[in-house]
């Protein structure tokens, strides 16, 4: 009886030789591990490439998010043209290079490094006349500015382009009148201990002075908070947010512009009527006169 009559193909022929079916199965069994290894190898490569692509995409997304956040945090910086930077470079070489060096890294015995100070520090120091410095000392007093507003911005643009740092803010720097109370609270918490509750300033240790704020404009106060001149701490946007800085400035400028009701204020300790001053002074003068007359009579 042959295989066709049985209905199946035997694994071994009558002579003992393997049939075509068993030969094919054996060949497939021999080739199968190789194919599996190649499949596993190809699949592993695809997985590694996929993981690398996902990692690169995640890093790009994180970098982009950070760049967007860094660009949007704080006050907006001023844009600077190539012409402004070049004009600032020329001003720097004439008025600043002898103290701060050709590369902004300072000159020993003359001036400190200003790398990282940014255009904010330049604006505060130059617009208030503190720089160029007349002489070395513990305190740099405010004086008439040597450079005008345009030149000050050009100097800041050059120093910003070389050394980086906090930039000069733009736009409105005062909060609305509805937020004066919040600004007063922030001022008393962070500023009044040095500048005084009435903005007149106060002496500090080592011959240093916290200056008066009576002549400071919005931009000077803001850039001082960003740069921390002399003994003042730096109030970065992580410490005091841009909105809070504007609230502080709004409080300061509002109180400076307002008048004490009911008479002249004595360093803004409150409304003091002239009648009270006259009464106290008059009674004091009268008592002195009585004592003097009594002494002469004896």
C-alpha positions in Angstrom: 0.0 0.0 0.0 1.6 3.3 -1.0 1.4 6.7 0.7 -1.4 7.9 -1.5 -3.7 5.0 -0.5 -2.9 5.6 3.2 -3.9 9.3 3.0 -0.7 10.6 4.6 2.9 10.8 3.9 5.0 8.7 6.3 7.9 10.3 8.1 10.3 7.5 7.0 10.1 5.6 3.8 10.1 1.9 3.6 13.8 2.0 2.8 14.6 4.0 5.9 15.5 7.3 4.0 13.9 10.5 5.1 11.0 11.7 3.0 10.8 15.1 1.3 8.4 16.2 4.1 10.9 15.3 6.9 13.7 16.9 4.9 11.8 20.1 4.6 10.9 20.1 8.3 14.5 19.5 9.2 15.6 22.3 7.0 13.0 24.6 8.5 14.1 23.7 12.0 17.7 24.4 11.0 16.9 27.8 9.5 14.4 28.9 12.2 16.9 29.8 14.9 18.9 32.0 12.5 15.7 33.8 11.4 14.7 34.3 15.0 18.2 35.7 15.8 18.0 38.0 12.8 14.5 39.1 13.8 15.5 39.7 17.4 18.6 41.6 16.2 16.5 43.8 13.8 13.9 44.4 16.5 16.5 45.4 19.1 18.0 47.9 16.6 14.6 49.4 15.9 13.9 49.7 19.6 17.2 51.4 20.2 16.7 53.8 17.3 13.1 54.5 18.5 14.3 55.2 22.1 17.1 57.5 20.8 14.5 59.4 18.8 12.2 59.8 21.7 15.1 61.0 23.9 16.2 63.6 21.4 12.6 64.8 21.0 12.2 65.1 24.8 15.5 67.1 25.1 14.5 69.4 22.3 11.1 70.0 23.9 12.7 70.7 27.3 15.2 73.1 25.7 12.5 74.9 23.8 10.3 75.2 26.9 13.2 76.6 28.9 14.1 79.1 26.2 10.5 80.3 26.0 10.2 80.5 29.8 13.5 82.4 30.1 12.6 84.8 27.4 9.2 85.5 28.9 10.2 85.8 32.6 10.9 89.2 34.0 10.5 92.5 32.2 11.2 92.6 28.5 14.6 93.6 27.4 15.4 96.4 25.0 16.4 95.4 21.5 19.9 96.7 20.4 21.0 97.3 16.9 24.5 96.8 15.6 24.9 100.6 15.4 24.0 101.0 19.0 26.5 98.3 20.1 29.2 99.9 18.1 28.5 103.4 19.5 28.5 101.9 23.0 31.9 100.2 22.3 33.4 103.6 21.4 31.9 105.2 24.5 33.3 102.4 26.6 36.8 102.7 25.2 36.8 106.4 26.0 35.3 106.5 29.4 35.3 103.0 31.0 38.2 100.9 29.7 40.8 102.2 32.1 38.9 100.9 35.1 37.0 97.9 33.8 39.5 96.6 31.2 39.3 95.8 27.5 37.3 92.6 28.1 35.1 93.9 30.9 37.1 91.7 33.4 38.2 94.6 35.5 41.6 96.2 36.3 43.2 95.4 39.6 43.2 98.4 41.9 41.1 100.4 39.5 37.7 98.7 38.9 35.9 95.4 39.2 34.8 93.0 36.5 31.4 93.9 35.0 30.9 90.7 33.1 27.3 89.6 33.9 26.2 93.0 35.2 24.1 93.6 32.1 22.5 96.7 30.7 20.4 97.0 33.9 23.4 97.8 36.1 24.8 100.1 33.4 21.6 102.1 33.3 21.4 102.5 37.1 25.1 103.5 37.6 25.4 105.8 34.6 22.0 107.5 34.6 22.4 108.4 38.3 25.9 109.8 37.7 27.6 107.3 39.9 29.7 106.1 37.0 32.2 107.2 35.8 33.4 107.2 39.5 35.2 110.3 40.7 37.2 108.4 43.3 37.3 105.0 45.0 35.3 104.9 48.3 32.8 103.0 50.3 29.9 104.9 48.8 29.3 106.3 45.3 27.1 109.4 45.6 24.5 110.4 43.1 25.6 113.3 40.9 24.8 114.8 37.5 25.0 112.2 34.8 27.8 112.5 32.3 26.0 110.7 29.5 22.5 111.4 28.1 19.8 108.8 27.9 20.7 107.6 24.4 24.4 107.2 25.2 23.5 105.4 28.4 21.5 102.9 26.4 24.3 102.5 23.9 26.8 101.7 26.6 24.4 99.2 28.1 23.9 97.6 24.7 27.6 97.1 24.2 28.2 95.7 27.7 25.1 93.5 27.4 26.4 92.1 24.1 29.8 91.2 25.6 29.1 90.1 29.1 25.3 89.4 29.3 23.3 89.8 32.5 19.9 91.4 33.4 18.5 93.8 30.9 16.8 97.2 31.2 13.0 96.7 31.4 10.7 98.5 29.0 7.1 99.6 29.2 5.1 100.8 32.1 6.9 100.0 35.4 4.3 101.2 37.9 1.4 99.2 39.0 -2.1 100.6 39.2 -3.3 102.6 42.2 -5.4 99.7 43.3 -2.2 97.8 44.2 -0.5 100.5 46.3 -1.3 98.6 49.5 0.5 95.5 48.2 3.5 97.6 47.2 3.6 99.2 50.6 3.7 95.8 52.3 6.5 94.7 50.0 8.5 97.9 50.5 8.3 97.6 54.3 9.3 94.0 54.2 12.2 94.3 51.7 13.3 98.0 51.5 12.4 100.1 54.5 15.1 98.7 56.8 17.8 100.4 54.6 16.1 103.2 52.7 13.8 104.2 55.6 10.0 104.3 55.7 10.1 107.8 54.1 12.6 107.0 51.3 15.2 109.4 52.7 17.9 106.7 53.0 20.0 105.9 56.0 23.7 105.3 56.9 25.0 101.7 57.0 28.1 100.1 58.4 31.6 100.6 57.0 30.9 104.1 55.7 28.2 102.9 53.3 24.9 104.6 52.7 21.5 103.4 51.5 20.7 106.3 49.2 17.5 108.4 49.1 14.9 107.4 46.7 13.4 110.9 46.3 15.1 111.6 43.0 14.9 108.1 41.6 12.7 107.4 38.6 10.9 104.2 37.8 13.6 102.7 35.6 16.4 103.5 38.1 14.5 101.8 41.0 13.7 98.8 38.8 17.3 98.4 37.5 18.6 98.8 41.1 16.5 95.8 42.2 17.7 93.8 39.3 21.4 94.6 39.6 21.9 95.1 43.4 24.4 98.1 43.4 27.0 98.4 46.1 25.6 97.0 49.4 22.1 96.3 48.0 21.0 92.7 47.5 19.9 91.5 44.1 16.2 91.0 43.9 15.9 88.6 41.0 12.6 87.8 39.4 12.6 84.6 41.5 12.8 86.6 44.7 10.5 89.5 43.8 8.4 89.0 40.7 8.2 91.7 38.0 4.6 92.4 39.0 5.7 92.9 42.7 8.6 95.2 41.6 6.0 97.3 39.8 3.9 97.4 42.9 6.8 98.6 45.0 7.6 101.3 42.4 4.0 102.4 42.3 3.9 102.7 46.1 7.1 104.8 46.2 6.2 107.1 43.4 2.6 107.6 44.6 3.7 108.6 48.1 6.4 110.9 46.7 3.8 112.7 44.6 1.1 113.0 47.3 0.9 115.7 49.9 0.1 115.1 53.6 -3.4 116.3 54.3 -3.8 118.7 57.2 -0.5 120.4 57.0 3.2 119.7 56.4 4.4 116.3 57.2 7.6 115.8 59.2 9.5 113.2 57.1 6.0 111.8 56.3 5.4 110.5 59.8 1.9 111.7 59.3 -0.1 114.9 58.9 1.1 117.4 61.4 -0.9 120.6 61.8 1.1 123.9 61.8 -1.0 124.9 64.9 0.4 122.0 66.9 4.0 123.0 66.0 3.3 126.6 66.9 1.6 125.6 70.2 4.5 123.3 71.3 7.1 125.8 70.2 5.3 128.7 71.7 4.7 127.0 75.0 8.3 126.0 75.2 9.5 129.5 74.4 7.1 130.9 77.0 8.4 128.6 79.7 12.0 129.5 78.9 11.1 133.2 79.1 9.4 132.7 82.5 12.4 130.8 83.9 14.7 133.5 82.6 12.7 136.3 84.1 12.5 134.5 87.4 16.2 133.9 87.5 16.9 137.6 86.8 14.4 138.7 89.6 16.3 136.7 92.2 
